[in-house]
Amino acid sequence: MRDRKRAERGGHLAELAALWVMRCKGYRLLASRYKTPMGEIDLIMRRGKVTCFIEVKKRASDDAAIFSVSSRQAKRIGAAARNWIAHDQKAAQGNWRFDIISVVAYQWPKHYPDAFQPEN
């Protein structure tokens, strides 16, 4: 139980670090930990007409973070994103993409735009 709480706390801190990296890049937070029956999205942010559905991964390396998004997880994130787009007119009229932010200890978080495409 302790390990789970520690991992959850570490995940929340990674999301906070990712949020600030994106804010520094000029993105505005629309939602964090957006939950639907189909799945969850860590961060939803927008800059201009681009809405980003962001998966934050805290791992030992950047490669491990990127490859940790499974096709099943991408599908669930895509379903949750479609739910968001259905209720957000700006997102429906603009562009959207699926990004990954890797958080590795003692490194600045790295943003990978358009990192994956969910399968339908």
N, CA, C and O of each residue as an XYZ file, in Angstrom:
480
protein
N       0.826     -1.195      0.000
C       0.000      0.000      0.000
C       0.871      1.261      0.000
O       0.566      2.237     -0.685
N       1.951      1.227      0.771
C       2.836      2.389      0.827
C       3.458      2.694     -0.534
O       3.557      3.853     -0.936
N       3.879      1.635     -1.242
C       4.495      1.821     -2.559
C       3.523      2.450     -3.531
O       3.909      3.294     -4.340
N       2.261      2.047     -3.461
C       1.244      2.616     -4.345
C       1.060      4.108     -4.074
O       0.986      4.909     -5.006
N       0.987      4.474     -2.803
C       0.833      5.894     -2.444
C       2.051      6.704     -2.878
O       1.920      7.832     -3.351
N       3.229      6.120     -2.713
C       4.456      6.806     -3.127
C       4.475      6.995     -4.641
O       4.845      8.060     -5.135
N       4.077      5.964     -5.371
C       4.034      6.055     -6.837
C       3.003      7.090     -7.281
O       3.245      7.854     -8.215
N       1.861      7.111     -6.613
C       0.824      8.088     -6.955
C       1.312      9.514     -6.685
O       1.083     10.411     -7.496
N       1.968      9.720     -5.577
C       2.503     11.040     -5.241
C       3.570     11.455     -6.257
O       3.611     12.607     -6.689
N       4.433     10.503     -6.635
C       5.444     10.781     -7.651
C       4.823     11.127     -8.986
O       5.322     12.000     -9.696
N       3.733     10.451     -9.338
C       3.025     10.752    -10.580
C       2.426     12.146    -10.567
O       2.474     12.854    -11.572
N       1.863     12.544     -9.437
C       1.294     13.888     -9.326
C       2.377     14.965     -9.431
O       2.167     16.011    -10.044
N       3.533     14.697     -8.828
C       4.642     15.656     -8.942
C       5.155     15.741    -10.377
O       5.515     16.820    -10.847
N       5.188     14.604    -11.070
C       5.607     14.602    -12.477
C       4.623     15.402    -13.322
O       5.036     16.144    -14.214
N       3.328     15.261    -13.053
C       2.315     16.032    -13.780
C       2.475     17.531    -13.517
O       2.303     18.344    -14.424
N       2.800     17.889    -12.287
C       3.014     19.293    -11.960
C       4.222     19.851    -12.706
O       4.169     20.966    -13.225
N       5.309     19.083    -12.763
C       6.500     19.511    -13.511
C       6.166     19.659    -14.989
O       6.583     20.626    -15.627
N       5.418     18.711    -15.535
C       5.025     18.770    -16.951
C       4.146     19.990    -17.216
O       4.299     20.664    -18.234
N       3.241     20.263    -16.308
C       2.359     21.425    -16.442
C       3.169     22.714    -16.552
O       2.874     23.559    -17.398
N       4.176     22.872    -15.713
C       4.967     24.101    -15.736
C       5.844     24.202    -16.970
O       6.077     25.299    -17.477
N       6.331     23.074    -17.458
C       7.099     23.094    -18.705
C       6.208     23.612    -19.834
O       6.623     24.456    -20.628
N       4.995     23.100    -19.894
C       4.077     23.516    -20.963
C       3.635     24.963    -20.796
O       3.466     25.676    -21.785
N       3.448     25.398    -19.570
C       3.096     26.804    -19.347
C       4.222     27.724    -19.806
O       3.975     28.786    -20.377
N       5.450     27.309    -19.552
C       6.596     28.100    -20.009
C       6.640     28.180    -21.536
O       7.173     29.143    -22.088
N       6.091     27.189    -22.212
C       6.039     27.183    -23.673
C       4.826     27.936    -24.217
O       4.646     28.032    -25.431
N       4.005     28.464    -23.331
C       2.861     29.261    -23.769
C       1.539     28.527    -23.850
O       0.580     29.056    -24.411
N       1.460     27.316    -23.304
C       0.220     26.552    -23.320
C      -0.626     26.908    -22.098
O      -0.102     27.256    -21.040
N      -1.936     26.814    -22.268
C      -2.881     27.109    -21.200
C      -3.555     25.811    -20.768
O      -3.977     25.015    -21.607
N      -3.651     25.605    -19.474
C      -4.260     24.391    -18.940
C      -5.780     24.455    -19.092
O      -6.413     25.434    -18.698
N      -6.350     23.412    -19.662
C      -7.805     23.292    -19.765
C      -8.331     22.302    -18.731
O      -9.383     22.526    -18.133
N      -7.602     21.211    -18.519
C      -8.014     20.208    -17.533
C      -6.813     19.363    -17.137
O      -5.886     19.158    -17.920
N      -6.855     18.881    -15.904
C      -5.840     17.924    -15.470
C      -6.560     16.711    -14.897
O      -7.608     16.831    -14.263
N      -5.980     15.553    -15.131
C      -6.559     14.276    -14.703
C      -8.027     14.160    -15.126
O      -8.901     13.833    -14.323
N      -8.269     14.439    -16.410
C      -9.616     14.381    -16.979
C     -10.050     12.921    -17.090
O      -9.447     12.139    -17.825
N     -11.106     12.563    -16.350
C     -11.552     11.173    -16.300
C     -12.872     11.001    -17.038
O     -13.783     11.819    -16.912
N     -12.957      9.930    -17.804
C     -14.197      9.519    -18.453
C     -14.331      8.014    -18.218
O     -13.375      7.376    -17.775
N     -15.481      7.444    -18.502
C     -15.599      5.986    -18.383
C     -14.654      5.235    -19.336
O     -14.315      4.077    -19.092
N     -14.233      5.900    -20.419
C     -13.371      5.252    -21.406
C     -11.888      5.318    -21.033
O     -11.120      4.433    -21.409
N     -11.483      6.345    -20.305
C     -10.076      6.501    -19.964
C      -9.805      7.827    -19.295
O     -10.721      8.600    -19.015
N      -8.534      8.079    -19.042
C      -8.113      9.302    -18.360
C      -6.998      9.974    -19.149
O      -6.150      9.316    -19.753
N      -7.022     11.304    -19.127
C      -5.968     12.101    -19.769
C      -5.295     12.906    -18.672
O      -5.966     13.572    -17.884
N      -3.963     12.844    -18.620
C      -3.233     13.540    -17.560
C      -3.413     15.050    -17.650
O      -3.804     15.686    -16.671
N      -3.131     15.629    -18.812
C      -3.244     17.080    -19.005
C      -3.895     17.367    -20.356
O      -3.603     16.709    -21.354
N      -4.769     18.346    -20.366
C      -5.308     18.868    -21.626
C      -4.942     20.336    -21.648
O      -5.316     21.099    -20.758
N      -4.194     20.728    -22.691
C      -3.698     22.102    -22.769
C      -3.911     22.635    -24.174
O      -4.061     21.879    -25.133
N      -3.919     23.967    -24.269
C      -4.135     24.589    -25.577
C      -3.190     25.770    -25.755
O      -2.918     26.534    -24.828
N      -2.700     25.886    -26.989
C      -1.963     27.075    -27.418
C      -2.493     27.410    -28.799
O      -2.378     26.615    -29.731
N      -3.073     28.594    -28.921
C      -3.687     28.977    -30.188
C      -4.857     28.061    -30.498
O      -5.753     27.886    -29.673
N      -4.849     27.479    -31.685
C      -5.935     26.588    -32.099
C      -5.601     25.112    -31.905
O      -6.355     24.240    -32.337
N      -4.471     24.833    -31.254
C      -4.041     23.442    -31.054
C      -4.358     22.995    -29.629
O      -3.908     23.599    -28.655
N      -5.140     21.927    -29.532
C      -5.441     21.314    -28.249
C      -4.562     20.078    -28.114
O      -4.515     19.240    -29.015
N      -3.866     19.967    -26.985
C      -2.948     18.845    -26.753
C      -3.483     17.960    -25.644
O      -3.823     18.433    -24.560
N      -3.552     16.679    -25.930
C      -3.905     15.673    -24.942
C      -2.588     15.020    -24.541
O      -1.954     14.325    -25.335
N      -2.187     15.258    -23.293
C      -0.825     14.945    -22.866
C      -0.810     13.795    -21.868
O      -1.531     13.801    -20.870
N       0.024     12.817    -22.161
C       0.291     11.715    -21.247
C       1.650     11.987    -20.604
O       2.652     12.143    -21.301
N       1.678     12.042    -19.280
C       2.914     12.296    -18.542
C       3.444     10.957    -18.047
O       2.721     10.184    -17.418
N       4.720     10.693    -18.339
C       5.338      9.438    -17.934
C       6.597      9.712    -17.132
O       7.530     10.348    -17.620
N       6.616      9.228    -15.902
C       7.810      9.318    -15.052
C       8.513      7.973    -15.132
O       7.988      6.954    -14.683
N       9.699      7.986    -15.708
C      10.444      6.750    -15.934
C      11.938      6.984    -15.701
O      12.369      8.106    -15.435
N      12.712      5.918    -15.804
C      14.157      5.997    -15.601
C      14.858      6.645    -16.785
O      15.950      7.190    -16.625
N      14.250      6.599    -17.980
C      14.857      7.212    -19.163
C      13.758      7.726    -20.079
O      12.594      7.341    -19.957
N      14.150      8.608    -21.004
C      13.192      9.143    -21.965
C      12.635      8.038    -22.859
O      11.436      8.004    -23.138
N      13.507      7.137    -23.306
C      13.047      6.034    -24.156
C      12.013      5.171    -23.440
O      11.005      4.776    -24.026
N      12.273      4.887    -22.181
C      11.327      4.080    -21.412
C       9.981      4.787    -21.303
O       8.934      4.141    -21.350
N      10.003      6.093    -21.159
C       8.757      6.857    -21.064
C       7.979      6.797    -22.373
O       6.769      6.568    -22.373
N       8.674      7.003    -23.481
C       8.000      7.019    -24.783
C       7.402      5.651    -25.105
O       6.264      5.560    -25.563
N       8.163      4.601    -24.866
C       7.703      3.262    -25.223
C       6.731      2.665    -24.209
O       6.214      1.567    -24.416
N       6.482      3.380    -23.119
C       5.569      2.846    -22.110
C       4.102      3.098    -22.447
O       3.222      2.557    -21.778
N       3.819      3.904    -23.465
C       2.430      4.125    -23.875
C       2.042      2.977    -24.812
O       2.440      2.940    -25.976
N       1.264      2.056    -24.277
C       0.856      0.880    -25.052
C      -0.261      1.252    -26.018
O      -0.879      2.309    -25.889
N      -0.514      0.385    -26.976
C      -1.598      0.643    -27.922
C      -2.949      0.645    -27.196
O      -3.851      1.399    -27.561
N      -3.080     -0.183    -26.191
C      -4.321     -0.207    -25.393
C      -4.518      1.124    -24.666
O      -5.618      1.676    -24.645
N      -3.444      1.627    -24.073
C      -3.529      2.899    -23.365
C      -3.802      4.039    -24.343
O      -4.602      4.927    -24.050
N      -3.147      4.022    -25.494
C      -3.376      5.056    -26.508
C      -4.830      5.048    -26.958
O      -5.418      6.107    -27.178
N      -5.409      3.868    -27.096
C      -6.815      3.746    -27.502
C      -7.727      4.363    -26.448
O      -8.682      5.063    -26.785
N      -7.440      4.107    -25.179
C      -8.249      4.663    -24.081
C      -8.115      6.191    -24.017
O      -9.100      6.896    -23.793
N      -6.902      6.692    -24.213
C      -6.685      8.140    -24.219
C      -7.435      8.768    -25.398
O      -8.038      9.833    -25.263
N      -7.392      8.099    -26.552
C      -8.114      8.585    -27.723
C      -9.609      8.656    -27.491
O     -10.257      9.615    -27.912
N     -10.169      7.648    -26.824
C     -11.604      7.646    -26.522
C     -11.957      8.790    -25.572
O     -12.977      9.455    -25.751
N     -11.126      9.016    -24.579
C     -11.358     10.126    -23.649
C     -11.232     11.467    -24.376
O     -11.987     12.399    -24.097
N     -10.281     11.563    -25.305
C     -10.105     12.799    -26.083
C     -11.328     13.071    -26.956
O     -11.770     14.215    -27.067
N     -11.871     12.033    -27.572
C     -13.085     12.223    -28.385
C     -14.230     12.745    -27.527
O     -15.030     13.563    -27.981
N     -14.308     12.272    -26.284
C     -15.317     12.767    -25.356
C     -15.115     14.257    -25.098
O     -16.078     15.024    -25.094
N     -13.865     14.668    -24.882
C     -13.548     16.084    -24.656
C     -13.905     16.918    -25.888
O     -14.534     17.970    -25.772
N     -13.507     16.449    -27.050
C     -13.732     17.189    -28.299
C     -15.227     17.372    -28.549
O     -15.650     18.406    -29.067
N     -16.019     16.381    -28.187
C     -17.468     16.467    -28.381
C     -18.091     17.582    -27.542
O     -19.157     18.095    -27.880
N     -17.426     17.953    -26.451
C     -17.973     18.975    -25.561
C     -17.231     20.308    -25.624
O     -17.622     21.256    -24.943
N     -16.187     20.400    -26.412
C     -15.383     21.628    -26.505
C     -15.368     22.096    -27.960
O     -14.688     21.514    -28.805
N     -16.120     23.142    -28.232
C     -16.268     23.629    -29.605
C     -14.941     24.091    -30.198
O     -14.684     23.863    -31.380
N     -14.094     24.739    -29.394
C     -12.783     25.182    -29.902
C     -11.921     23.999    -30.329
O     -11.250     24.050    -31.360
N     -11.945     22.940    -29.536
C     -11.163     21.750    -29.885
C     -11.723     21.112    -31.151
O     -10.966     20.650    -32.005
N     -13.039     21.087    -31.272
C     -13.669     20.471    -32.443
C     -13.342     21.236    -33.728
O     -13.216     20.638    -34.796
N     -13.207     22.550    -33.618
C     -12.939     23.371    -34.797
C     -11.451     23.522    -35.087
O     -11.074     23.877    -36.204
N     -10.613     23.261    -34.109
C      -9.174     23.435    -34.283
C      -8.470     22.126    -34.559
O      -9.079     21.156    -35.008
N      -7.180     22.113    -34.283
C      -6.369     20.906    -34.431
C      -6.118     20.313    -33.057
O      -6.161     21.019    -32.049
N      -5.861     19.031    -33.020
C      -5.490     18.401    -31.760
C      -4.429     17.348    -32.026
O      -4.263     16.848    -33.139
N      -3.723     17.037    -30.951
C      -2.663     16.046    -31.059
C      -2.455     15.379    -29.708
O      -2.968     15.817    -28.678
N      -1.683     14.303    -29.755
C      -1.412     13.500    -28.566
C       0.081     13.562    -28.272
O       0.901     13.078    -29.052
N       0.420     14.162    -27.144
C       1.811     14.395    -26.764
C       2.191     13.520    -25.576
O       1.334     13.022    -24.846
N       3.490     13.349    -25.404
C       4.037     12.692    -24.222
C       5.045     13.654    -23.601
O       5.822     14.300    -24.303
N       5.018     13.734    -22.293
C       6.070     14.449    -21.566
C       6.752     13.426    -20.677
O       6.117     12.810    -19.821
N       8.054     13.248    -20.885
C       8.808     12.302    -20.058
C       9.457     13.066    -18.911
O      10.056     14.126    -19.096
N       9.319     12.502    -17.746
C       9.917     13.081    -16.542
C      10.922     12.063    -16.016
O      10.558     10.968    -15.588
N      12.187     12.449    -16.060
C      13.285     11.604    -15.612
C      13.988     12.345    -14.476
O      14.191     13.557    -14.555
N      14.353     11.630    -13.435
C      14.999     12.246    -12.278
C      16.223     13.061    -12.691
O      17.028     12.625    -13.514
N      16.344     14.235    -12.114
C      17.482     15.145    -12.296
C      17.611     15.686    -13.720
O      18.688     16.130    -14.117
N      16.533     15.653    -14.482
C      16.527     16.224    -15.830
C      15.293     17.099    -15.996
O      14.266     16.894    -15.348
N      15.423     18.079    -16.883
C      14.276     18.902    -17.225
C      13.295     18.015    -18.007
O      13.728     17.287    -18.901
N      11.985     18.052    -17.701
C      11.031     17.222    -18.450
C      11.088     17.518    -19.951
O      11.255     18.668    -20.359
N      10.950     16.469    -20.765
C      11.018     16.619    -22.219
C       9.641     16.440    -22.835
O       8.897     15.520    -22.493
N       9.323     17.344    -23.752
C       8.030     17.345    -24.435
C       8.186     16.730    -25.819
O       9.026     17.162    -26.609
N       7.379     15.725    -26.104
C       7.366     15.068    -27.418
C       6.010     15.320    -28.064
O       5.056     14.587    -27.804
N       5.912     16.364    -28.917
C       4.639     16.664    -29.583
C       4.268     15.568    -30.581
O       5.131     14.957    -31.211
N       2.979     15.341    -30.705
C       2.448     14.384    -31.684
C       3.151     13.033    -31.560
O       3.562     12.449    -32.563
N       3.287     12.542    -30.338
C       4.083     11.361    -30.044
C       3.383     10.048    -30.392
O       4.039      9.038    -30.648
N       2.055     10.064    -30.399
C       1.336      8.829    -30.737
C      -0.031      9.171    -31.314
O      -0.561     10.265    -31.120
N      -0.575      8.201    -32.024
C      -1.925      8.316    -32.563
C      -2.757      7.152    -32.039
O      -2.385      5.991    -32.213
N      -3.876      7.458    -31.404
C      -4.716      6.366    -30.903
C      -5.402      5.652    -32.064
O      -5.757      6.259    -33.074
N      -5.573      4.368    -31.890
C      -6.293      3.594    -32.891
C      -7.778      3.735    -32.642
O      -8.201      3.879    -31.495
N      -8.556      3.698    -33.666
C     -10.015      3.818    -33.513
C     -10.641      2.541    -33.063
O     -11.858      2.478    -32.888
